[in-house]
């Protein structure tokens, strides 16, 4: 028996190709940073939802590990509506 667990955080890395593609999600859990690596082709992975897209200038966001508080937030990307 298994149950679905929701893991919400920031994707700080996507690596690999094809069946070996993985992504790393970082979240804060009671003041401690927790990172988890998920294989994209895993049968245990039910779904992946993108809740927000951020504006960053790097492919790998390892620098977020060192930041604390508001500095560790990713600015949300602004979209312009076309008429």
C-alpha positions as CSV (number, residue, x, y, z in Angstrom):
1,X,0.0,0.0,0.0
2,X,1.3,3.5,-0.9
3,X,0.0,7.0,-0.6
4,X,0.6,10.1,-2.6
5,X,2.9,12.7,-1.0
6,X,3.0,16.3,-2.2
7,X,6.5,17.8,-2.4
8,X,6.4,21.5,-3.1
9,X,9.6,23.6,-3.7
10,X,11.8,25.3,-6.3
11,X,13.4,23.3,-9.1
12,X,17.1,24.2,-8.8
13,X,18.5,21.7,-11.4
14,X,17.4,19.6,-14.4
15,X,20.0,17.2,-15.7
16,X,20.4,14.1,-17.9
17,X,18.8,13.0,-21.1
18,X,16.0,10.7,-22.1
19,X,15.3,7.9,-19.5
20,X,18.0,9.2,-17.1
21,X,16.6,12.8,-16.9
22,X,16.2,14.0,-13.3
23,X,15.3,17.2,-11.6
24,X,16.2,18.5,-8.1
25,X,13.6,20.2,-5.9
26,X,14.6,22.3,-2.9
27,X,12.2,23.3,-0.1
28,X,12.5,24.7,3.4
29,X,11.2,22.3,6.0
30,X,11.0,23.9,9.5
31,X,13.9,26.2,8.8
32,X,16.1,23.5,7.2
33,X,16.8,23.3,3.5
34,X,15.8,19.9,2.0
35,X,16.7,18.8,-1.5
36,X,15.2,15.8,-3.3
37,X,16.2,14.3,-6.7
38,X,13.3,12.9,-8.8
39,X,13.8,10.8,-11.9
40,X,11.5,12.1,-14.6
41,X,10.8,8.6,-16.0
42,X,10.0,7.1,-12.6
43,X,6.7,5.1,-12.4
44,X,6.2,6.3,-8.8
45,X,6.0,9.9,-10.0
46,X,2.3,10.5,-10.5
47,X,2.3,14.1,-11.8
48,X,4.4,17.3,-11.8
49,X,2.6,20.7,-11.6
50,X,4.3,24.0,-12.4
51,X,2.7,26.5,-10.1
52,X,4.8,29.6,-10.9
53,X,7.6,30.4,-13.3
54,X,10.5,32.5,-12.0
55,X,12.9,35.0,-13.7
56,X,16.4,33.7,-13.3
57,X,19.6,34.1,-15.3
58,X,21.2,30.8,-14.5
59,X,20.5,27.2,-15.6
60,X,21.5,25.7,-12.2
61,X,20.4,27.6,-9.1
62,X,22.9,26.3,-6.6
63,X,23.5,29.8,-5.2
64,X,20.1,29.6,-3.5
65,X,21.6,27.1,-1.0
66,X,23.7,29.9,0.6
67,X,20.9,32.6,0.7
68,X,18.5,33.1,3.5
69,X,15.2,34.9,4.0
70,X,13.8,37.1,1.2
71,X,17.1,36.9,-0.7
72,X,16.4,33.2,-1.3
73,X,13.1,34.0,-3.1
74,X,12.9,33.8,-6.9
75,X,11.2,36.7,-8.6
76,X,8.1,35.7,-10.5
77,X,8.1,36.2,-14.3
78,X,5.7,38.8,-15.5
79,X,3.6,38.1,-18.6
80,X,2.1,40.7,-20.9
81,X,-1.4,39.8,-22.3
82,X,-1.7,40.1,-26.0
83,X,-4.9,41.6,-27.5
